[in-house]
Amino acid sequence: MKKIGNVLYVTTPEAYLSLDGENIVIKKESAVSMRLPLHNLDGIVCFNYPGVSPALMGACAERHVGLAFLNPNGRFLARVTGRVQGNLLLRKRQYELAAKEDTCVAIATSCVLGKVANSRKVIERAVRDHAILVDVPALRATSAALKESLSSIQQCTGLDALRGIEGNAAKRYFETFRELILHQHEDFDFTERSRRPPQDPMNALLSFLYTLLANEVTSALETVGIDPYVGFLHADRPGRPSLALDMMEELRPVFADRLALTLVNRKQITGKGFLRKEGGGVLMDDETRKSVVTAWQERKRDEIIHPYLKERVAFGLVPHVQASLLARYLRGDLDAYPPFFWN
């Protein structure tokens, strides 16, 4: 099992990273603002414009330190990797199964079941914990609709039908998502999911967290030797980590949606931390991005009992556990891929 190493998030747009011996040097306006040992890091996520020196890229690739580049708004740009790791036979098996409709449906069904079940759990938790503050009938109606979707998902025999059910379930979930926002309604009002660009602060926050999650899942899949770009639910597309998007579906409600709601409801971030661009899109400012990344890292240190392993694991290890379970299924060690069901 993979340990959660330290991940360095570079959120200052003007920062430039270089290598000095065994240390990373971070400069801002030609002045050194930070220096730390490279061997202490498990990954680096950059939201900066100037970028990283070729020497540091090479060192990260050689030492298997994940290095990802995102734009300041959190949109994934690129990932630097070294020699391909992992079992060649495992990847060949993955490609073989990805060409079979029945296997794709089986794995995709597990991912969608996890997503819908966890979305329903988020809603039920809100009813349980904040019945005085939320529209209980509306949320219970959504929960019932999602429960019905779970039955339909299990009966699916084709990917198109499965994608249709997943899309309808997601639409229903986000139709009542605003009921989960308990405070700061004026700044974080939410009517529908919008992307590329997000049209309001809550959508900007969700998109940013989804990008962080996608990077975590991609890294986890690469760690166990699976190709993150060959998926079973999302269609293959050049440059898109389709399998990472498949697996992150079941983790979105728990990892990203709940953290977004916590940050807003506890007023750890405010509407003042978001900027509206001329084209109508909304993005976070530097300080808000730092606050979100800090909360993300703290959340990863929380411990849970994994529903399948029945063992206590750090929350940040869940993507790595799920990647390992998928690898076991692809090898034939498991009869099915067990999705992550949040308890």
Buried (B, 14 or more C-beta within 10 A) or exposed (E): EBEBBEBBBBBBBEBBBBBEEEBBBBBBEEEEEBEEEBEEBBBBBBBBEBBBBEEBBEBBBEEBBBBBBBBBBBBBEEBBBBEEEBBEEBBEBBEEBBEEEEBBBBBBBBBBBBBBBBBBBBBBBBBEEBEEBBBBEBBBBBBEBBEBBBEBBEEBEEBEBBBEBBEEBBEBBBBBBBBBBBEBEEBBEBEEBBEEBBBBBBBBBBBBBBBBBBBBBBBBBBBBBBBBBBBBBBEEEEEBBBBBBBBBBBBBBBBBBBBBBEBBBEEBBBBEBBBBEEEEBBBBEBEBBBBBBEBBBEBBEEEBEBBEEEEEBBBBBBBBBBBBBBBBBBEEEBEEBBBBBBE
